[in-house]
Amino acid sequence: MTKKYIILLLIVIFGVAADLVTKQLAIDHLASPYWDHTFVRTVPAEADGKTLEAWAAEEFGVTATDEDAPTFYMNTFALGDGTREPQRLNSGTELKAGERLQFRYREIEVVPGFWRHIYVRNHGAAWGMFSKHSEAFRIPFFITVSIVAMGFVMSIFRKLREDQYLLIVTLSFIVAGAIGNFVDRMRFGYVVDFIDWYVAWGGRDRHWPTFNIADVWISCGVTLMIIQSLFVKDLIPEGATAAEPAKDTNKSEPASGEREG
């Protein structure tokens, strides 16, 4: 196995392992059996006067003995009339007909006001593109696109010289990211995202599309490729190869008819 394939193998093994492990941690610690995304529900007339615990058992199948129940109650908020901040409820809160309740993700604040971890199922591509299409279209489409893309990248990789380290690392990152998300689509039919970056601006939080470690590898690869194309010149003279280094033009050649002793 040549040096460039050893670099590819090491980066892909590490990259895919890091991606899948962190996704599994997100599933274990952030996912909920009751909801995937924030949503709002209006309390119906028949639930007037019931506790959150009683209504949640009827509406979502959440029972007080469920391991996930405390998290569910903790992430339920009353929105009120919009003139005050949402109020966190508890299991014993009595509900009012017509009241708007917001059910939130589990979340872990990493950097308050900028970075948190949540659980999101991305059924589409980047920024959720094609997520509205049916599974019968989406799953075969994305699997096919992933295979074609990885095949194209590997066809370029095969042509690289052993000394083109930056491009070798660049394409290895892209392959690692593509494989990580490909495994998700094969297992679940969607990609697990969990990194949420946002800033408060204009009176509300502005979020970058949620992403994962595989997306980080792909972004690093694309960034390195841009750097390569803009700033890094090929230092190997044209016509030379890694196996056949360029001749030293400063070294004098024997004159015609002379023999080396």
C-alpha positions, 0 to 999 in steps of 0.5 A, spaced: 500 500 500 502 506 497 503 512 502 497 516 500 493 510 501 495 509 508 494 517 509 487 516 506 485 510 510 487 513 517 483 519 516 477 515 513 477 511 519 478 516 524 473 521 521 468 516 520 469 513 527 468 520 530 462 522 526 458 515 528 460 516 535 458 523 536 452 521 532 450 515 537 451 520 543 446 525 540 441 519 539 443 517 546 443 523 550 438 528 546 433 524 542 426 523 545 421 518 543 416 523 543 418 529 539 424 531 534 423 538 533 420 544 537 413 545 535 407 548 538 400 545 540 394 548 543 390 545 549 383 542 546 377 544 550 377 537 553 383 538 556 381 544 560 383 543 567 387 537 566 394 537 569 400 536 564 402 529 566 395 527 565 394 530 558 401 528 556 399 521 557 393 521 553 396 526 547 403 523 547 403 516 551 408 519 556 407 516 563 410 518 569 414 512 570 417 513 563 425 514 564 424 520 559 418 523 562 422 528 567 425 531 561 419 532 557 415 536 562 422 540 563 421 542 556 414 544 555 413 551 556 406 556 556 407 561 550 401 566 553 399 572 549 406 573 546 407 579 551 412 575 556 417 570 555 415 563 555 414 560 562 416 553 563 411 548 566 411 542 570 408 535 571 402 538 575 401 544 572 393 545 570 392 547 563 387 551 560 383 550 554 386 554 548 393 555 551 399 555 547 404 550 549 411 549 546 415 543 546 422 543 545 428 539 544 433 536 549 439 541 549 446 542 552 448 549 552 456 549 550 457 556 549 451 560 551 448 565 546 452 561 541 453 554 541 448 548 543 447 541 542 440 538 540 437 532 536 435 533 529 433 528 523 435 531 517 431 528 511 434 532 506 441 534 503 444 540 506 440 546 509 434 541 508 433 541 501 429 535 498 426 534 505 419 534 503 420 529 498 417 522 499 422 517 502 421 513 496 424 518 492 429 521 497 433 515 500 434 512 493 436 518 490 441 520 496 444 513 496 445 514 489 448 521 489 453 519 495 456 513 491 457 517 485 460 523 489 465 518 492 466 514 486 468 521 483 472 523 488 476 517 488 477 517 481 481 524 482 485 521 488 487 515 484 491 520 480 494 524 485 502 524 486 505 521 492 508 528 494 501 532 493 500 531 501 495 537 501 490 534 496 491 527 499 488 530 506 483 534 502 480 529 499 481 524 505 477 529 509 471 529 504 471 522 503 470 521 511 465 526 511 461 523 505 462 516 508 459 518 515 453 521 512 452 515 507 452 510 513 446 514 516 442 514 510 443 506 510 441 505 517 436 510 518 434 513 511 436 520 514 442 524 517 443 525 524 445 533 526 446 535 533 451 542 532 447 548 533 450 555 532 446 561 533 446 568 534 441 573 537 440 579 532 434 583 530 430 581 536 431 573 535 436 567 535 438 566 528 441 559 527 446 556 522 443 550 519 444 544 524 450 540 522 454 534 524 462 532 524 461 529 517 459 536 515 465 538 519 470 534 515 467 535 508 467 543 510 475 542 512 476 538 505 473 544 501 476 549 505 483 546 504 481 545 496 480 552 496 486 554 499 490 549 495 487 552 488 488 560 490 495 560 494 499 553 493 503 552 487 505 545 485 513 545 487 514 539 482 516 542 475 512 540 469 514 533 467 517 530 473 514 525 477 515 523 485 518 517 482 523 521 477 525 527 481 527 534 477 534 534 474 539 539 477 540 544 472 545 547 476 550 541 475 555 541 469 554 535 464 560 532 462 562 535 455 561 532 449 566 526 448 569 526 455 568 520 459 567 520 467 573 517 470 
